[in-house]
């Protein structure tokens, strides 16, 4: 745990090879925030993705891209809610 963290992202899934049938290339992503170290953690989103890449390394890269896109969407939404002018 990092007491100062205001944003946390978790990703898990099946990148293969030998993934369970029907789960090959599927990842699950969750994003949570808190305003201060003492504030309660708020789950901001859960998403499921079916990766298109065929190799494990390519799927790792694609999953990392999905994580970064989810963070960017969250930061844009947060900016719109607060009226901040910083562009992530």
C-alpha positions as CSV (number, residue, x, y, z in Angstrom):
1,X,0.0,0.0,0.0
2,X,1.0,3.6,-0.7
3,X,-0.5,6.0,1.8
4,X,-0.1,9.0,-0.5
5,X,-1.8,7.3,-3.6
6,X,-4.9,9.0,-4.8
7,X,-5.4,6.6,-7.8
8,X,-5.1,2.9,-8.0
9,X,-5.5,0.5,-10.9
10,X,-5.6,-3.3,-10.9
11,X,-5.6,-5.6,-13.8
12,X,-5.8,-9.4,-14.0
13,X,-6.7,-11.9,-16.6
14,X,-5.6,-14.7,-18.9
15,X,-2.9,-13.8,-21.4
16,X,-2.1,-17.4,-22.4
17,X,-0.9,-19.8,-23.4
18,X,-3.0,-22.5,-21.8
19,X,-5.8,-20.2,-20.6
20,X,-9.1,-21.7,-19.6
21,X,-11.5,-22.1,-22.5
22,X,-13.5,-18.9,-23.1
23,X,-11.1,-16.7,-21.1
24,X,-8.1,-16.7,-23.4
25,X,-7.0,-13.1,-23.9
26,X,-9.6,-11.6,-21.5
27,X,-8.6,-9.1,-18.9
28,X,-10.4,-7.5,-16.0
29,X,-9.5,-3.9,-14.9
30,X,-10.6,-1.9,-11.8
31,X,-9.9,1.7,-11.0
32,X,-10.2,3.3,-7.5
33,X,-9.6,6.7,-6.1
34,X,-9.5,8.6,-2.8
35,X,-9.1,12.4,-2.2
36,X,-6.8,12.2,0.8
37,X,-4.8,9.4,2.6
38,X,-7.6,9.2,5.3
39,X,-10.5,9.3,2.8
40,X,-12.4,6.1,2.0
41,X,-11.4,4.4,-1.2
42,X,-14.0,4.8,-4.0
43,X,-14.3,2.2,-6.8
44,X,-14.6,4.2,-10.0
45,X,-14.9,1.6,-12.6
46,X,-14.6,-2.0,-13.6
47,X,-14.1,-3.1,-17.2
48,X,-13.6,-6.4,-19.1
49,X,-11.6,-6.4,-22.3
50,X,-11.0,-9.1,-24.9
51,X,-7.5,-8.6,-26.2
52,X,-6.9,-8.9,-29.9
53,X,-3.2,-9.7,-29.9
54,X,-2.2,-13.4,-30.3
55,X,1.1,-13.7,-28.4
56,X,1.6,-13.3,-24.6
57,X,4.0,-10.4,-24.9
58,X,1.7,-8.6,-27.4
59,X,-1.2,-9.1,-25.0
60,X,0.8,-7.7,-22.1
61,X,1.5,-4.6,-24.2
62,X,-2.2,-4.4,-25.3
63,X,-3.3,-4.8,-21.6
64,X,-0.9,-2.0,-20.5
65,X,-2.4,0.2,-23.2
66,X,-6.0,-0.5,-21.9
67,X,-4.9,0.4,-18.4
68,X,-3.4,3.7,-19.6
69,X,-6.5,4.5,-21.6
70,X,-8.7,3.8,-18.6
71,X,-6.7,6.1,-16.4
72,X,-6.8,8.8,-19.1
73,X,-10.6,8.5,-19.4
74,X,-10.9,8.8,-15.6
75,X,-8.7,11.8,-15.4
76,X,-10.6,13.6,-18.2
77,X,-13.9,12.8,-16.5
78,X,-12.5,14.1,-13.2
79,X,-11.2,17.2,-14.9
80,X,-14.6,17.9,-16.4
81,X,-16.3,17.4,-13.0
82,X,-13.9,19.8,-11.2
83,X,-13.5,22.3,-14.0
84,X,-9.7,21.9,-14.0
85,X,-7.9,23.1,-17.2
86,X,-5.0,20.6,-17.0
87,X,-5.0,18.2,-20.0
88,X,-3.8,14.7,-19.1
